[in-house]
């Protein structure tokens, strides 16, 4: 269903738990084809806001207006444990294909009508796996299957709460491709700066006491603009302190407070910024020198595990152990690849600075 003129409007939304203010006087009107990300430290209120938008919890005050044509698809990293919790519940006795067919036999795409079985194949569930019980799936496979079920609802507003957690690179690529073709609103909470850069066009950053600040662009734009604001604030330094060298150890952190931003040296002479020197931190320099070797070793390990899968094809217990080790190794490789991409991007920025 195409979105009408009224989509989702938030007017002066407030939410607190006890003395902790999570959301303070937040207003925003989502526009057609909006791509909006929310970032901030763990526990700041991001998921709470997503649940308010999805109608799962109520704000303490303010108004939420949802248009009649709005159909929300809400993906969360949590797998529900009871049927009452809706689509995120997964009965371990259900077959994979039945879980998807319970939502829809077919879904309309730009390529035409696609069956549940075809969509499962796109999401890396071959025909041979579609009649397996959900209880036999790994944690990552369950989340991939749950993501597909959300998409099979054919929403026109997609809420993604930490979509990159426990999804492998192949699944993320499929999701990004889906979003590229998605004719609707995407609202996302994520720690993953690369995913945010890839899909998001506007960011709201949670600050102290439930306040949020809006930034245009993706995560890298947010980092740069926040750094510019801090540099501008240096202009407020007292006149007698303006001459000389000031060091801004910029160890801000991304959503989740986990990603260190490279230190910048700000050289001020007669009150003017003459140079901004971007450089690796000690840990970043160390990682940059070793990370390609680390990735190569992990890839060799995955290759070896693939050979063991063939070797022990008739030993179900051993296969289970190998599959678990492979899943853990793929997770480590994904983290290393993300770190490598970040360091490569940073190295380019340093060379151009």
Kinemage of the C-alpha trace (Angstrom):
@kinemage 1
@onewidth
@group {chain A} dominant
@subgroup {mainchain}
@vectorlist {calphas} color= white
{ca unk a 1} P 0.000 0.000 0.000
{ca unk a 2} L 1.348 3.405 -0.953
{ca unk a 3} L 1.677 5.952 1.796
{ca unk a 4} L -0.877 8.744 1.836
{ca unk a 5} L -0.282 12.361 2.740
{ca unk a 6} L -0.325 11.632 6.493
{ca unk a 7} L 2.462 9.284 7.518
{ca unk a 8} L 3.752 9.292 11.120
{ca unk a 9} L 3.830 12.503 13.150
{ca unk a 10} L 5.370 12.890 16.594
{ca unk a 11} L 4.394 15.994 18.519
{ca unk a 12} L 6.179 16.878 21.799
{ca unk a 13} L 6.788 13.265 22.827
{ca unk a 14} L 8.052 12.746 26.386
{ca unk a 15} L 9.010 9.518 28.120
{ca unk a 16} L 10.738 8.808 31.422
{ca unk a 17} L 11.196 5.878 33.747
{ca unk a 18} L 11.382 7.112 37.301
{ca unk a 19} L 13.875 9.960 37.470
{ca unk a 20} L 15.536 9.006 34.191
{ca unk a 21} L 14.335 11.131 31.268
{ca unk a 22} L 14.696 9.191 28.009
{ca unk a 23} L 12.830 11.382 25.524
{ca unk a 24} L 12.155 15.074 26.017
{ca unk a 25} L 9.769 17.109 23.884
{ca unk a 26} L 10.609 15.316 20.615
{ca unk a 27} L 8.702 16.305 17.478
{ca unk a 28} L 9.154 15.090 13.926
{ca unk a 29} L 7.042 14.414 10.831
{ca unk a 30} L 8.274 11.501 8.734
{ca unk a 31} L 8.165 12.192 5.009
{ca unk a 32} L 7.695 9.744 2.146
{ca unk a 33} L 10.951 7.853 1.466
{ca unk a 34} L 12.578 9.235 4.627
{ca unk a 35} L 15.705 7.383 5.762
{ca unk a 36} L 16.145 8.342 9.422
{ca unk a 37} L 18.634 6.946 11.942
{ca unk a 38} L 18.698 7.286 15.733
{ca unk a 39} L 21.991 6.971 17.589
{ca unk a 40} L 23.116 7.292 21.187
{ca unk a 41} L 24.600 5.355 24.093
{ca unk a 42} L 23.027 2.078 25.216
{ca unk a 43} L 20.013 2.684 27.437
{ca unk a 44} L 19.450 6.253 26.251
{ca unk a 45} L 15.949 5.558 24.899
{ca unk a 46} L 16.341 4.549 21.252
{ca unk a 47} L 14.380 1.295 21.494
{ca unk a 48} L 11.795 2.990 23.688
{ca unk a 49} L 11.206 5.559 20.943
{ca unk a 50} L 10.904 2.804 18.317
{ca unk a 51} L 8.271 1.060 20.459
{ca unk a 52} L 6.353 4.321 20.839
{ca unk a 53} L 6.360 4.823 17.060
{ca unk a 54} L 5.260 1.204 16.541
{ca unk a 55} L 2.453 1.639 19.092
{ca unk a 56} L 3.828 -0.990 21.473
{ca unk a 57} L 4.140 1.412 24.403
{ca unk a 58} L 2.679 4.847 25.112
{ca unk a 59} L 4.486 8.107 25.659
{ca unk a 60} L 4.004 9.890 28.981
{ca unk a 61} L 2.788 12.935 27.078
{ca unk a 62} L 2.618 14.284 23.549
{ca unk a 63} L 0.800 13.037 20.460
{ca unk a 64} L 1.494 10.243 17.996
{ca unk a 65} L -0.449 10.456 14.739
{ca unk a 66} L -0.331 7.534 12.310
{ca unk a 67} L -1.894 7.841 8.860
{ca unk a 68} L -4.571 5.393 7.733
{ca unk a 69} L -2.383 4.038 4.919
{ca unk a 70} L 0.602 3.358 7.180
{ca unk a 71} L 1.608 -0.287 7.562
{ca unk a 72} L 4.541 -0.720 9.941
{ca unk a 73} L 7.027 -3.575 9.743
{ca unk a 74} L 8.983 -3.708 13.003
{ca unk a 75} L 12.175 -5.770 13.124
{ca unk a 76} L 13.861 -6.197 16.497
{ca unk a 77} L 16.855 -8.298 17.445
{ca unk a 78} L 14.803 -9.940 20.214
{ca unk a 79} L 13.114 -13.250 19.427
{ca unk a 80} L 9.840 -13.406 21.374
{ca unk a 81} L 9.028 -16.347 23.653
{ca unk a 82} L 5.209 -16.216 23.534
{ca unk a 83} L 2.574 -16.054 20.785
{ca unk a 84} L 1.063 -12.938 22.358
{ca unk a 85} L 4.132 -10.951 21.294
{ca unk a 86} L 3.200 -11.314 17.648
{ca unk a 87} L 5.388 -11.735 14.612
{ca unk a 88} L 8.683 -11.953 16.497
{ca unk a 89} L 7.527 -15.233 18.116
{ca unk a 90} L 8.992 -18.349 16.504
{ca unk a 91} L 7.530 -21.767 17.312
{ca unk a 92} L 10.495 -24.173 17.284
{ca unk a 93} L 8.232 -26.939 15.933
{ca unk a 94} L 7.126 -24.943 12.870
{ca unk a 95} L 8.735 -25.575 9.517
{ca unk a 96} L 10.725 -22.714 8.016
{ca unk a 97} L 8.458 -22.351 4.981
{ca unk a 98} L 5.253 -22.489 7.060
{ca unk a 99} L 6.541 -19.676 9.278
{ca unk a 100} L 6.813 -17.460 6.195
{ca unk a 101} L 3.582 -18.682 4.582
{ca unk a 102} L 1.713 -17.793 7.773
{ca unk a 103} L 2.414 -14.186 6.797
{ca unk a 104} L 2.045 -14.378 3.015
{ca unk a 105} L 2.202 -16.916 0.173
{ca unk a 106} L 3.415 -14.208 -2.205
{ca unk a 107} L 4.895 -10.731 -1.964
{ca unk a 108} L 4.763 -8.034 -4.624
{ca unk a 109} L 8.117 -6.588 -5.700
{ca unk a 110} L 9.237 -4.412 -8.593
{ca unk a 111} L 10.078 -7.657 -10.413
{ca unk a 112} L 6.525 -8.924 -9.895
{ca unk a 113} L 4.947 -11.465 -7.562
{ca unk a 114} L 7.461 -13.657 -5.717
{ca unk a 115} L 6.515 -16.770 -3.737
{ca unk a 116} L 7.444 -17.474 -0.134
{ca unk a 117} L 9.802 -20.226 -1.306
{ca unk a 118} L 11.565 -17.896 -3.750
{ca unk a 119} L 11.956 -15.235 -1.065
{ca unk a 120} L 13.425 -17.843 1.270
{ca unk a 121} L 15.996 -18.714 -1.379
{ca unk a 122} L 16.892 -15.036 -1.700
{ca unk a 123} L 17.429 -15.000 2.060
{ca unk a 124} L 19.829 -17.951 1.885
{ca unk a 125} L 17.368 -20.716 2.761
{ca unk a 126} L 17.670 -23.199 -0.128
{ca unk a 127} L 14.834 -25.590 -0.935
{ca unk a 128} L 16.568 -28.345 1.057
{ca unk a 129} L 16.370 -26.242 4.254
{ca unk a 130} L 12.844 -24.877 3.895
{ca unk a 131} L 11.144 -27.900 5.457
{ca unk a 132} L 13.455 -28.016 8.459
{ca unk a 133} L 12.096 -27.179 11.898
{ca unk a 134} L 12.849 -23.682 13.218
{ca unk a 135} L 14.242 -25.248 16.397
{ca unk a 136} L 17.187 -26.592 14.386
{ca unk a 137} L 18.250 -23.158 13.146
{ca unk a 138} L 21.153 -21.200 14.595
{ca unk a 139} L 20.549 -17.856 16.299
{ca unk a 140} L 21.694 -15.953 13.212
{ca unk a 141} L 19.456 -18.020 10.927
{ca unk a 142} L 16.452 -17.374 13.162
{ca unk a 143} L 17.001 -13.624 12.990
{ca unk a 144} L 17.428 -13.782 9.231
{ca unk a 145} L 14.158 -15.732 8.976
{ca unk a 146} L 12.379 -13.292 11.286
{ca unk a 147} L 13.634 -10.359 9.189
{ca unk a 148} L 12.212 -11.998 6.071
{ca unk a 149} L 8.839 -12.483 7.762
{ca unk a 150} L 8.727 -8.767 8.630
{ca unk a 151} L 9.426 -7.917 4.983
{ca unk a 152} L 6.793 -10.419 3.791
{ca unk a 153} L 4.199 -8.281 5.577
{ca unk a 154} L 4.827 -5.759 2.772
{ca unk a 155} L 5.146 -2.727 5.088
{ca unk a 156} L 5.451 0.832 3.828
{ca unk a 157} L 7.185 1.947 7.039
{ca unk a 158} L 10.115 -0.208 8.111
{ca unk a 159} L 11.494 0.083 11.664
{ca unk a 160} L 14.843 -1.640 12.136
{ca unk a 161} L 16.115 -1.907 15.713
{ca unk a 162} L 19.766 -3.009 15.598
{ca unk a 163} L 19.363 -4.913 12.306
{ca unk a 164} L 23.075 -5.646 11.881
{ca unk a 165} L 23.394 -7.624 15.133
{ca unk a 166} L 23.724 -11.363 14.427
{ca unk a 167} L 23.139 -10.964 10.681
{ca unk a 168} L 25.945 -12.141 8.414
{ca unk a 169} L 27.415 -9.995 5.653
{ca unk a 170} L 25.444 -11.797 2.929
{ca unk a 171} L 22.143 -11.083 4.711
{ca unk a 172} L 23.092 -7.449 5.290
{ca unk a 173} L 23.823 -7.101 1.583
{ca unk a 174} L 20.366 -8.485 0.781
{ca unk a 175} L 18.762 -6.115 3.299
{ca unk a 176} L 20.617 -3.095 1.900
{ca unk a 177} L 19.524 -4.038 -1.616
{ca unk a 178} L 15.919 -4.367 -0.407
{ca unk a 179} L 16.066 -0.913 1.215
{ca unk a 180} L 17.493 0.584 -1.999
{ca unk a 181} L 14.327 -0.536 -3.779
{ca unk a 182} L 11.967 0.098 -0.874
{ca unk a 183} L 9.346 2.725 -1.674
{ca unk a 184} L 8.574 3.795 1.870
{ca unk a 185} L 9.985 5.136 5.133
{ca unk a 186} L 12.960 3.513 6.883
{ca unk a 187} L 13.580 4.239 10.580
{ca unk a 188} L 16.721 2.665 11.986
{ca unk a 189} L 18.604 2.251 15.257
{ca unk a 190} L 22.114 0.872 14.796
{ca unk a 191} L 25.640 0.804 16.192
{ca unk a 192} L 26.977 0.031 12.719
{ca unk a 193} L 28.433 3.212 11.208
{ca unk a 194} L 28.838 1.542 7.798
{ca unk a 195} L 25.204 0.464 7.644
{ca unk a 196} L 24.104 3.964 8.685
{ca unk a 197} L 26.316 5.557 6.036
{ca unk a 198} L 24.904 3.151 3.462
{ca unk a 199} L 21.184 3.751 4.017
{ca unk a 200} L 20.540 6.780 6.254
{ca unk a 201} L 20.047 10.388 5.091
{ca unk a 202} L 19.221 12.063 8.430
{ca unk a 203} L 20.380 11.311 11.966
{ca unk a 204} L 18.987 12.184 15.382
{ca unk a 205} L 21.585 11.882 18.126
{ca unk a 206} L 20.424 11.370 21.714
{ca unk a 207} L 22.091 13.835 24.042
{ca unk a 208} L 21.762 14.422 27.776
{ca unk a 209} L 18.393 14.475 29.546
{ca unk a 210} L 16.423 13.051 26.631
{ca unk a 211} L 17.261 15.835 24.183
{ca unk a 212} L 17.983 15.024 20.539
{ca unk a 213} L 19.944 16.933 17.913
{ca unk a 214} L 19.303 16.572 14.190
{ca unk a 215} L 22.093 16.080 11.635
{ca unk a 216} L 21.734 15.808 7.872
{ca unk a 217} L 23.496 12.934 6.121
{ca unk a 218} L 24.841 9.593 7.284
{ca unk a 219} L 27.050 8.660 10.205
{ca unk a 220} L 30.270 10.075 8.728
{ca unk a 221} L 28.484 13.385 8.114
{ca unk a 222} L 27.324 13.326 11.740
{ca unk a 223} L 30.897 12.774 12.982
{ca unk a 224} L 32.278 15.565 10.820
{ca unk a 225} L 29.560 18.065 11.704
{ca unk a 226} L 29.845 17.307 15.396
{ca unk a 227} L 33.598 17.839 15.185
{ca unk a 228} L 33.005 21.162 13.388
{ca unk a 229} L 30.676 22.279 16.162
{ca unk a 230} L 33.316 21.535 18.735
{ca unk a 231} L 35.958 23.375 16.742
{ca unk a 232} L 33.655 26.384 16.475
{ca unk a 233} L 33.195 26.297 20.217
{ca unk a 234} L 36.928 26.904 20.516
{ca unk a 235} L 36.205 30.402 19.246
{ca unk a 236} L 34.644 31.114 22.626
{ca unk a 237} L 37.956 30.627 24.393
{ca unk a 238} L 39.046 33.696 26.272
{ca unk a 239} L 41.231 36.093 24.330
{ca unk a 240} L 44.298 35.453 26.455
{ca unk a 241} L 44.055 31.684 25.737
{ca unk a 242} L 43.704 31.980 21.991
{ca unk a 243} L 47.396 32.131 21.203
{ca unk a 244} L 49.194 28.799 21.256
{ca unk a 245} L 48.339 25.166 20.628
{ca unk a 246} L 45.191 23.458 21.910
{ca unk a 247} L 44.718 19.731 21.709
{ca unk a 248} L 41.220 18.310 21.432
{ca unk a 249} L 41.421 14.646 22.357
{ca unk a 250} L 38.233 13.778 20.539
{ca unk a 251} L 37.349 10.387 21.959
{ca unk a 252} L 33.617 10.695 21.383
{ca unk a 253} L 31.871 7.454 20.775
{ca unk a 254} L 29.306 6.373 18.284
{ca unk a 255} L 25.871 4.964 18.959
{ca unk a 256} L 26.539 2.562 21.825
{ca unk a 257} L 29.633 4.577 22.848
{ca unk a 258} L 31.980 1.999 21.341
{ca unk a 259} L 33.723 3.564 18.335
{ca unk a 260} L 36.603 5.898 18.979
{ca unk a 261} L 36.860 8.811 16.588
{ca unk a 262} L 40.393 9.684 15.545
{ca unk a 263} L 42.151 12.360 17.593
{ca unk a 264} L 42.342 15.757 15.966
{ca unk a 265} L 44.939 18.395 16.738
{ca unk a 266} L 43.588 21.909 16.413
{ca unk a 267} L 46.301 24.526 15.997
{ca unk a 268} L 45.103 27.991 16.893
{ca unk a 269} L 47.155 31.121 16.227
{ca unk a 270} L 45.738 34.579 16.756
{ca unk a 271} L 42.307 33.047 17.181
{ca unk a 272} L 42.246 31.332 13.771
{ca unk a 273} L 42.163 27.606 13.059
{ca unk a 274} L 45.135 27.008 10.744
{ca unk a 275} L 45.347 23.252 10.718
{ca unk a 276} L 43.270 20.223 11.605
{ca unk a 277} L 45.502 17.203 11.750
{ca unk a 278} L 43.721 13.865 11.560
{ca unk a 279} L 45.690 10.825 12.668
{ca unk a 280} L 45.365 7.241 13.853
{ca unk a 281} L 45.083 6.570 17.547
{ca unk a 282} L 47.697 4.152 18.929
{ca unk a 283} L 45.262 1.222 18.786
{ca unk a 284} L 44.055 2.123 15.288
{ca unk a 285} L 47.639 2.238 14.001
{ca unk a 286} L 48.354 -1.138 15.574
{ca unk a 287} L 45.185 -2.686 14.097
{ca unk a 288} L 45.862 -1.172 10.659
{ca unk a 289} L 49.275 -2.874 10.503
{ca unk a 290} L 47.969 -6.356 11.389
{ca unk a 291} L 44.334 -6.564 10.337
{ca unk a 292} L 44.844 -7.921 6.808
{ca unk a 293} L 46.901 -10.826 8.181
{ca unk a 294} L 44.213 -11.426 10.810
{ca unk a 295} L 41.504 -11.553 8.126
{ca unk a 296} L 43.555 -13.960 5.987
{ca unk a 297} L 43.972 -16.340 8.961
{ca unk a 298} L 40.235 -16.269 9.715
{ca unk a 299} L 39.405 -16.962 6.050
{ca unk a 300} L 41.781 -19.951 6.081
{ca unk a 301} L 40.052 -21.227 9.217
{ca unk a 302} L 36.634 -20.942 7.502
{ca unk a 303} L 38.014 -22.801 4.492
{ca unk a 304} L 39.242 -25.566 6.789
{ca unk a 305} L 35.844 -25.737 8.518
{ca unk a 306} L 34.200 -26.055 5.098
{ca unk a 307} L 36.397 -29.087 4.356
{ca unk a 308} L 35.495 -30.606 7.724
{ca unk a 309} L 31.804 -30.235 6.872
{ca unk a 310} L 32.356 -32.561 3.904
{ca unk a 311} L 34.610 -34.871 5.906
{ca unk a 312} L 32.055 -35.382 8.688
{ca unk a 313} L 28.914 -35.204 6.537
{ca unk a 314} L 27.472 -38.344 8.148
{ca unk a 315} L 28.314 -37.423 11.756
{ca unk a 316} L 25.436 -35.214 12.940
{ca unk a 317} L 26.990 -34.388 16.338
{ca unk a 318} L 30.311 -33.377 14.793
{ca unk a 319} L 28.529 -31.390 12.084
{ca unk a 320} L 26.664 -29.476 14.783
{ca unk a 321} L 29.949 -28.588 16.490
{ca unk a 322} L 31.494 -27.502 13.186
{ca unk a 323} L 28.425 -25.391 12.286
{ca unk a 324} L 28.585 -23.607 15.650
{ca unk a 325} L 32.307 -22.936 15.304
{ca unk a 326} L 31.762 -21.718 11.741
{ca unk a 327} L 29.007 -19.327 12.841
{ca unk a 328} L 31.240 -17.889 15.585
{ca unk a 329} L 34.166 -17.559 13.161
{ca unk a 330} L 31.985 -15.805 10.577
{ca unk a 331} L 30.931 -13.338 13.282
{ca unk a 332} L 34.584 -12.625 14.090
{ca unk a 333} L 35.344 -12.188 10.390
{ca unk a 334} L 32.443 -9.762 9.994
{ca unk a 335} L 33.725 -7.632 12.870
{ca unk a 336} L 37.236 -7.663 11.412
{ca unk a 337} L 35.920 -6.672 7.966
{ca unk a 338} L 33.972 -3.770 9.428
{ca unk a 339} L 37.050 -2.654 11.341
{ca unk a 340} L 39.173 -2.981 8.181
{ca unk a 341} L 36.723 -0.864 6.144
{ca unk a 342} L 36.694 1.793 8.864
{ca unk a 343} L 40.508 1.893 9.031
{ca unk a 344} L 40.857 2.026 5.227
{ca unk a 345} L 38.398 4.905 5.062
{ca unk a 346} L 40.237 6.682 7.853
{ca unk a 347} L 43.608 6.101 6.157
{ca unk a 348} L 42.292 7.790 2.999
{ca unk a 349} L 41.010 10.749 5.010
{ca unk a 350} L 44.370 11.052 6.784
{ca unk a 351} L 46.272 10.979 3.483
{ca unk a 352} L 44.021 13.703 2.075
{ca unk a 353} L 44.190 15.886 5.182
